[in-house]
Amino acid sequence: MALSSTTQRTIAASFAGLLLLAGAAGLISLLQQEPVPLVERVRQEGTLVVATRRSPATYFNGATGPDGIEYALVNAFARHLGVQVRFVFPDTLEELLDMTERGGVHMAAAGLTITESREQRVSFTLPYQYVTEQLIYRRGTERPRSPSDIAAGDLHIVAGSSHEETLRRLRETQFPDLSWQTHPGNSSSKLLSQVDQGRLRLTVADSNASALNRRVFTRTAKAFELGDTKPIAWAFSNLGDASLRRAACRFLQGLERDGTLKRLRARYFGHSGRLNFVDTREFWRHVRDRLPRYRAHFERAAEQTGIDWRLLAAIGYQESHWREDAVSPTGVRGIMMLTQATAKQIGIEDRNDPEQSIIGGAKYLRVVEEKIPDRIPEPNRMWLTLAGYNIGFGHIEDARILTERDGANPDLWLEVKQRLPLLSRKKYYETVRHGRARGREPVDYVDNIRNYYDLLVWYTTTSDRKTRDRLLSPENGDGG
């Protein structure tokens, strides 16, 4: 039986009403649902987007690709979250902070100092590093002793940096005549380069960056520090929830508790202050005048042993300053300073022959490395190997025993290097198998090689051809 038109309209209206009620209920239910926390959205999307800046103290091109303390920390955090990382590189500090503030990236890991003005724009994690701000001048020029010695037009800093806030506070509280000029960018390296060249009189740099850059900008030096230590942390947007920042805080707290942060700070900055002005100037002269004669030998040794030729070259420089006729009072000789017994062990007939010495040294390094327990990964494995190359594996084992007795980890170079000097003290060396040793020497030895290796990596990968060519120019010093 056909329904009347009135009945049809009534049924349609009722059905529409039911749909409307169902839709409203669904909307209300949707509105009542909690938003997905940011940390969960990052996991779902599978990518953590991070703003950083390129500098020796944050993110740089290392021997095998990207490296740096921020690169290492962020990648560890991403693995903790189970996601990949995508780094972005804003051109200026202001752009980096603005991008972070408005949520254009998930976080900023860029060696950012916590300051009052920045805390009004973004939220920070717990600090994971501390630095001081240093006034930098050029060696050979008059050294300022306090901010009152800074003449108008002499001081140049990165625009939007924490240094600007420090200088502003000094001007407001103590030095009303203090002035400076700002430059766009996100790193102090360019200004340090210009001070090194004599094009600028003064700049400001964080202590960690200053120490690392000084190995390349050899004429720069610290005049004085502008204040107390400052904390460095990761930054997050204040928009939305703080779940990702809280996750980062917990992650960093864990790294601090288990000693990982201490090891990373030691890895990237612990050896950087070892070389002085004379050391670095001499090194660059020898890169220019001596290394070209032996580079092919180092490269062939690398092909045979799988050890980076730049590391082998760094060892050779530490051993002999790349002199094939080098001889020590104890009878070791050649570029890699091999003993007669070692040369015989690895089949080297002429220790004074550069190619034989370099290949022999590389092979012997592998012999020492084979004695290191397999469980020890890089880079600790190589630093322990180098120490053994220098002082003998037996003494390294003694130092590892002392380390273990102290309740520290004997597989970490950071811990072992603190106990090696104890081998020169009777109280300690009488308790271990191999007796007395000059335990300070392998610590200095490894630190120096790490510096030379860093510089050779920079030299072979840098896009800053102007600085590289200036370092190698005859004007940088007499050749050897």
C-alpha positions as CSV (number, residue, x, y, z in Angstrom):
1,M,0.0,0.0,0.0
2,A,1.4,3.4,-1.0
3,L,2.1,5.9,1.7
4,S,0.6,9.3,1.5
5,S,2.8,12.2,0.7
6,T,2.2,13.6,4.2
7,T,3.4,10.4,5.8
8,Q,6.4,10.3,3.6
9,R,7.4,13.8,4.6
10,T,6.9,12.9,8.3
11,I,9.2,9.8,8.0
12,A,11.8,11.8,6.1
13,A,11.8,14.5,8.7
14,S,12.1,12.0,11.5
15,F,15.0,10.3,9.7
16,A,16.8,13.6,9.1
17,G,16.3,14.5,12.8
18,L,17.8,11.2,13.8
19,L,20.8,11.8,11.5
20,L,21.2,15.4,13.0
21,L,21.1,14.0,16.5
22,A,23.6,11.3,15.6
23,G,25.9,13.9,14.0
24,A,25.7,16.2,16.9
25,A,26.5,13.4,19.3
26,G,29.4,12.4,17.2
27,L,30.7,16.0,17.1
28,I,30.2,16.3,20.9
29,S,32.1,13.1,21.3
30,L,34.9,14.3,19.0
31,L,35.2,17.6,20.9
32,Q,35.3,15.7,24.2
33,Q,38.3,13.6,23.0
34,E,41.7,14.6,24.3
35,P,44.0,15.9,21.5
36,V,46.9,13.7,20.6
37,P,50.0,14.7,22.5
38,L,52.8,16.1,20.4
39,V,55.2,13.4,21.3
40,E,52.7,10.8,20.0
41,R,52.1,12.7,16.8
42,V,55.9,12.7,16.2
43,R,56.0,9.0,16.7
44,Q,53.0,8.5,14.4
45,E,54.6,10.7,11.7
46,G,57.9,9.0,12.1
47,T,60.1,12.1,11.8
48,L,61.5,14.6,14.3
49,V,62.1,18.0,12.7
50,V,65.0,19.8,14.3
51,A,66.5,23.3,13.7
52,T,70.2,23.6,14.3
53,R,73.2,25.5,13.0
54,R,76.5,24.4,11.5
55,S,79.5,25.0,13.7
56,P,82.2,22.9,15.4
57,A,80.3,23.1,18.7
58,T,77.0,21.9,17.3
59,Y,76.8,20.1,13.9
60,F,79.6,19.7,11.4
61,N,80.9,17.4,8.6
62,G,83.1,14.8,10.3
63,A,85.3,12.0,9.0
64,T,82.4,9.8,8.0
65,G,79.6,12.3,7.6
66,P,77.6,14.6,9.9
67,D,78.9,14.8,13.4
68,G,78.9,17.1,16.5
69,I,77.4,17.0,19.9
70,E,74.0,18.2,18.8
71,Y,73.9,15.7,16.0
72,A,74.8,12.9,18.4
73,L,72.3,13.9,21.1
74,V,69.4,14.5,18.7
75,N,70.0,11.2,16.9
76,A,70.1,9.4,20.3
77,F,66.8,11.1,21.2
78,A,65.2,10.2,17.9
79,R,66.2,6.5,18.4
80,H,64.7,6.7,21.9
81,L,61.4,7.9,20.3
82,G,61.7,5.4,17.5
83,V,61.7,8.0,14.7
84,Q,64.0,9.5,12.1
85,V,65.5,13.0,12.2
86,R,65.3,15.8,9.7
87,F,67.6,18.7,10.4
88,V,66.9,22.2,9.0
89,F,69.4,25.0,9.0
90,P,68.0,28.6,9.3
91,D,70.2,31.3,8.0
92,T,70.1,33.5,11.2
93,L,69.6,33.0,14.9
94,E,66.4,35.1,14.8
95,E,65.0,32.9,12.0
96,L,65.9,29.8,14.1
97,L,64.2,31.1,17.2
98,D,61.2,32.4,15.2
99,M,60.8,29.0,13.5
100,T,60.9,27.3,16.9
101,E,58.6,29.7,18.6
102,R,55.8,29.4,16.0
103,G,56.1,25.6,15.8
104,G,57.7,25.4,12.4
105,V,60.0,22.7,13.8
106,H,59.5,20.3,16.6
107,M,62.5,21.6,18.5
108,A,65.8,23.5,18.3
109,A,69.1,21.9,19.2
110,A,71.6,24.5,18.3
111,G,73.8,25.3,21.3
112,L,71.3,27.8,22.5
113,T,72.1,29.6,25.8
114,I,69.2,30.0,28.1
115,T,68.5,33.8,28.5
116,E,65.6,35.8,30.0
117,S,64.5,37.2,26.6
118,R,64.5,33.7,25.0
119,E,62.5,32.2,27.8
120,Q,59.7,34.7,27.0
121,R,59.6,33.1,23.5
122,V,60.3,29.4,23.9
123,S,60.6,26.8,26.6
124,F,63.9,25.0,27.4
125,T,64.8,21.6,28.6
126,L,67.2,21.1,31.5
127,P,70.7,22.3,30.6
128,Y,73.1,19.7,29.2
129,Q,76.2,21.8,28.8
130,Y,77.6,25.0,30.4
131,V,79.8,27.6,28.7
132,T,81.3,31.0,29.4
133,E,81.2,34.0,27.0
134,Q,84.6,35.2,26.0
135,L,85.9,38.4,24.4
136,I,88.2,37.4,21.6
137,Y,91.0,39.5,20.2
138,R,93.9,39.0,17.7
139,R,97.3,38.0,19.0
140,G,99.8,40.7,18.5
141,T,97.4,43.5,19.2
142,E,96.6,45.2,22.5
143,R,94.7,42.9,24.8
144,P,91.6,44.5,26.4
145,R,91.4,43.9,30.1
146,S,87.8,44.8,30.8
147,P,84.7,46.1,28.9
148,S,85.9,49.7,29.6
149,D,88.8,49.0,27.2
150,I,86.4,48.3,24.2
151,A,86.5,51.4,22.0
152,A,83.5,52.4,19.8
153,G,83.4,50.4,16.6
154,D,85.8,47.7,17.8
155,L,83.3,45.0,19.0
156,H,81.3,42.9,16.5
157,I,78.8,40.1,17.4
158,V,76.1,37.9,15.9
159,A,72.7,39.6,15.8
160,G,70.2,38.0,18.2
161,S,72.9,36.0,20.1
162,S,73.0,35.6,23.8
163,H,76.1,37.7,23.7
164,E,74.0,40.7,22.7
165,E,71.9,40.3,25.8
166,T,75.0,40.0,28.0
167,L,76.5,43.1,26.6
168,R,73.2,45.0,27.0
169,R,73.1,44.1,30.7
170,L,76.7,45.2,31.1
171,R,76.0,48.5,29.5
172,E,72.9,49.1,31.7
173,T,74.6,48.2,35.0
174,Q,78.3,49.0,34.7
175,F,79.6,50.3,31.4
176,P,77.3,52.9,29.9
177,D,79.7,53.7,27.0
178,L,79.9,50.1,25.9
179,S,78.9,49.7,22.2
180,W,79.0,47.0,19.5
181,Q,77.9,46.2,16.0
182,T,75.7,43.3,15.1
183,H,76.0,41.0,12.1
184,P,73.4,38.6,10.7
185,G,74.1,34.9,10.8
186,N,73.8,32.0,13.3
187,S,77.5,31.2,14.1
188,S,80.4,33.2,15.5
189,S,82.9,31.3,13.2
190,K,82.7,34.0,10.5
191,L,83.5,36.8,12.9
192,L,86.3,34.8,14.5
193,S,87.8,34.3,11.0
194,Q,87.7,38.1,10.5
195,V,89.3,38.8,13.8
196,D,92.0,36.2,12.9
197,Q,92.6,38.0,9.6
198,G,92.8,41.4,11.3
199,R,89.7,42.7,9.6
200,L,87.8,43.1,12.8
201,R,89.2,44.1,16.2
202,L,87.0,42.1,18.7
203,T,84.2,39.6,18.9
204,V,82.5,37.4,21.5
205,A,82.3,33.6,21.4
206,D,81.2,30.8,23.7
207,S,84.1,29.0,25.3
208,N,83.5,25.7,23.7
209,A,83.3,27.2,20.2
210,S,86.3,29.4,20.8
211,A,88.5,26.5,21.8
212,L,87.5,24.5,18.8
213,N,87.8,27.3,16.3
214,R,91.2,28.5,17.7
215,R,92.8,25.4,16.1
216,V,92.0,26.9,12.7
217,F,91.9,30.6,13.5
218,T,95.3,30.4,15.1
219,R,95.7,34.1,15.8
220,T,92.6,34.4,17.9
221,A,92.9,34.5,21.7
222,K,90.7,35.0,24.8
223,A,91.0,38.5,26.3
224,F,88.6,37.8,29.2
225,E,85.3,36.3,30.2
226,L,82.2,38.4,30.2
227,G,80.5,36.8,33.2
228,D,79.6,33.5,34.9
229,T,78.9,30.2,33.2
230,K,75.7,30.0,31.1
231,P,73.5,27.0,30.5
232,I,72.8,25.5,27.1
233,A,69.6,23.6,26.4
234,W,67.2,22.4,23.7
235,A,64.2,24.8,22.9
236,F,60.6,24.0,22.2
237,S,57.5,26.1,21.2
238,N,55.1,27.2,23.9
239,L,52.2,26.5,21.5
240,G,50.3,23.3,22.2
241,D,51.2,20.7,24.7
242,A,54.6,20.2,26.3
243,S,54.8,16.4,26.0
244,L,57.7,16.4,23.6
245,R,59.7,18.8,25.8
246,R,59.0,16.7,28.9
247,A,60.1,13.6,27.0
248,A,63.3,15.4,26.1
249,C,63.9,16.4,29.7
250,R,63.5,12.8,30.9
251,F,65.8,11.6,28.1
252,L,68.5,14.2,29.0
253,Q,68.2,13.4,32.7
254,G,68.8,9.7,31.9
255,L,71.9,10.6,29.9
256,E,73.2,12.6,32.8
257,R,72.6,9.9,35.3
258,D,74.3,7.1,33.3
259,G,77.3,9.3,32.3
260,T,76.5,9.5,28.6
261,L,76.4,13.3,28.7
262,K,79.8,13.5,30.4
263,R,81.3,11.2,27.8
264,L,79.8,13.2,24.9
265,R,81.2,16.4,26.3
266,A,84.6,14.8,26.7
267,R,84.4,13.4,23.2
268,Y,83.7,16.6,21.5
269,F,85.4,19.2,23.7
270,G,87.7,17.4,26.2
271,H,90.8,17.5,24.0
272,S,90.3,20.8,22.2
273,G,92.4,22.9,24.5
274,R,95.5,20.7,24.3
275,L,97.2,22.5,21.4
276,N,98.6,26.0,22.0
277,F,99.3,28.8,19.5
278,V,102.8,27.5,18.6
279,D,101.6,23.9,18.2
280,T,98.8,24.8,15.8
281,R,101.0,27.2,13.7
282,E,103.7,24.5,13.4
283,F,101.2,21.9,12.5
284,W,99.8,23.9,9.6
285,R,103.3,24.7,8.3
286,H,104.0,21.0,8.2
287,V,100.7,20.2,6.5
288,R,101.9,22.5,3.8
289,D,105.6,21.5,3.6
290,R,105.8,17.9,4.7
291,L,102.5,16.1,4.4
292,P,102.3,16.2,0.6
293,R,105.5,14.0,0.4
294,Y,103.9,11.3,2.5
295,R,100.2,11.5,1.9
296,A,100.2,8.8,-0.8
297,H,101.9,6.4,1.7
298,F,99.3,7.1,4.3
299,E,96.5,6.5,1.8
300,R,98.0,3.2,0.7
301,A,98.4,2.1,4.3
302,A,94.7,3.0,4.8
303,E,93.8,0.8,1.9
304,Q,95.7,-2.1,3.4
305,T,94.4,-1.8,6.9
306,G,91.1,0.0,6.7
307,I,92.2,2.8,9.1
308,D,91.4,6.4,8.0
309,W,94.6,7.8,6.4
310,R,94.0,11.0,8.2
311,L,94.2,9.2,11.6
312,L,97.4,7.5,10.5
313,A,98.8,10.8,9.4
314,A,97.8,12.3,12.8
315,I,99.7,9.4,14.5
316,G,102.7,10.0,12.3
317,Y,102.7,13.7,13.1
318,Q,102.5,13.1,16.8
319,E,105.3,10.5,16.6
320,S,107.8,12.4,14.4
321,H,106.3,15.6,12.9
322,W,106.5,13.7,9.6
323,R,110.3,13.4,9.6
324,E,111.5,10.2,8.0
325,D,114.9,10.5,9.7
326,A,113.5,11.0,13.2
327,V,115.3,9.1,16.0
328,S,114.6,9.0,19.7
329,P,117.1,8.6,22.6
330,T,115.6,5.1,23.1
331,G,116.3,4.0,19.5
332,V,112.8,4.2,17.9
333,R,112.9,5.7,14.5
334,G,111.2,6.8,11.4
335,I,107.9,8.5,10.7
336,M,105.9,6.1,12.9
337,M,108.8,5.8,15.4
338,L,108.9,2.0,15.4
339,T,111.1,0.0,17.7
340,Q,113.4,-2.6,16.2
341,A,111.4,-5.4,17.8
342,T,108.1,-4.1,16.4
343,A,109.6,-3.7,12.9
344,K,110.8,-7.3,13.0
345,Q,107.4,-8.5,14.3
346,I,105.5,-7.0,11.4
347,G,108.1,-7.6,8.7
348,I,109.6,-4.1,8.2
349,E,113.2,-4.1,7.0
350,D,114.0,-0.4,6.9
351,R,112.4,1.8,9.6
352,N,113.7,4.9,7.9
353,D,111.9,4.1,4.7
354,P,108.8,6.3,4.8
355,E,106.5,3.9,3.1
356,Q,107.6,0.9,5.1
357,S,107.4,2.9,8.3
358,I,103.9,4.1,7.6
359,I,102.5,0.8,6.5
360,G,104.3,-0.9,9.4
361,G,102.8,1.5,11.9
362,A,99.3,1.0,10.5
363,K,99.7,-2.8,10.7
364,Y,101.1,-2.6,14.3
365,L,98.1,-0.4,15.3
366,R,95.8,-3.3,14.2
367,V,98.0,-5.7,16.2
368,V,97.4,-3.7,19.3
369,E,93.7,-3.3,18.5
370,E,93.2,-7.0,18.4
371,K,94.2,-7.2,22.1
372,I,91.3,-4.8,23.0
373,P,88.2,-6.8,24.1
374,D,85.7,-7.2,21.2
375,R,82.9,-5.7,23.3
376,I,84.4,-2.3,23.3
377,P,83.0,-0.2,20.5
378,E,84.3,2.9,18.7
379,P,85.5,5.5,19.5
380,N,86.7,4.1,22.8
381,R,88.2,1.2,21.0
382,M,90.6,3.4,19.0
383,W,91.5,5.7,21.8
384,L,92.5,2.7,24.0
385,T,94.4,1.2,21.0
386,L,96.3,4.5,20.5
387,A,97.2,4.6,24.2
388,G,98.5,1.0,23.9
389,Y,100.4,1.9,20.8
390,N,102.2,4.5,22.8
391,I,102.8,2.9,26.2
392,G,102.2,-0.8,25.6
393,F,99.1,-2.8,26.0
394,G,100.1,-4.3,29.4
395,H,100.1,-0.8,31.0
396,I,96.7,-0.1,29.5
397,E,95.4,-3.3,31.1
398,D,96.8,-2.2,34.4
399,A,95.0,1.2,34.1
400,R,91.8,-0.6,33.3
401,I,92.2,-2.7,36.4
402,L,92.6,0.4,38.5
403,T,89.6,1.9,36.8
404,E,87.5,-1.2,37.7
405,R,88.7,-1.1,41.3
406,D,87.4,2.5,41.5
407,G,83.9,1.2,40.4
408,A,84.2,3.0,37.0
409,N,83.9,1.5,33.5
410,P,87.2,0.1,32.2
411,D,85.8,0.1,28.7
412,L,85.6,3.9,28.5
413,W,88.6,5.9,27.5
414,L,87.2,8.8,29.6
415,E,87.6,6.7,32.7
416,V,90.8,4.9,31.9
417,K,92.6,8.2,31.0
418,Q,91.9,9.5,34.5
419,R,93.7,6.4,36.1
420,L,96.7,6.1,33.7
421,P,98.7,8.8,35.5
422,L,98.4,6.8,38.7
423,L,100.9,4.3,37.2
424,S,103.7,6.6,38.0
425,R,102.9,6.4,41.7
426,K,104.3,3.5,43.7
427,K,101.1,3.2,45.8
428,Y,99.4,2.1,42.6
429,Y,101.9,0.5,40.2
430,E,103.0,-2.0,42.9
431,T,99.5,-3.4,42.9
432,V,99.4,-4.2,39.2
433,R,101.2,-6.6,36.9
434,H,103.3,-4.5,34.6
435,G,104.7,-2.0,37.1
436,R,105.6,1.6,36.8
437,A,104.8,3.7,33.7
438,R,104.8,7.3,32.7
439,G,101.0,7.2,32.6
440,R,100.5,10.9,31.7
441,E,102.2,10.5,28.4
442,P,99.6,8.3,26.7
443,V,96.9,10.7,27.8
444,D,98.6,13.6,26.2
445,Y,99.5,11.4,23.2
446,V,95.9,10.5,22.5
447,D,94.5,14.0,23.0
448,N,97.1,15.4,20.6
449,I,96.3,12.8,18.0
450,R,92.6,13.5,18.3
451,N,93.3,17.2,17.7
452,Y,95.5,16.6,14.7
453,Y,93.0,14.2,13.3
454,D,90.1,16.7,13.7
455,L,92.2,19.3,11.9
456,L,93.1,16.9,9.0
457,V,89.4,16.0,8.6
458,W,88.5,19.7,8.5
459,Y,91.3,20.3,6.0
460,T,90.1,17.6,3.7
461,T,86.4,18.4,3.9
462,T,86.0,22.1,4.5
463,S,84.3,24.3,2.0
464,D,86.1,27.3,3.5
465,R,88.9,27.4,0.9
466,K,89.9,30.9,1.9
467,T,90.7,30.0,5.4
468,R,92.4,26.7,4.4
469,D,94.6,28.5,1.8
470,R,95.5,31.2,4.4
471,L,96.6,28.6,6.9
472,L,98.9,27.0,4.4
473,S,100.3,30.2,3.0
474,P,104.0,31.2,3.7
475,E,102.7,34.2,5.5
476,N,101.5,31.9,8.3
477,G,105.1,31.1,9.2
478,D,108.3,29.6,7.9
479,G,108.2,26.2,6.5
480,G,110.1,23.1,8.0
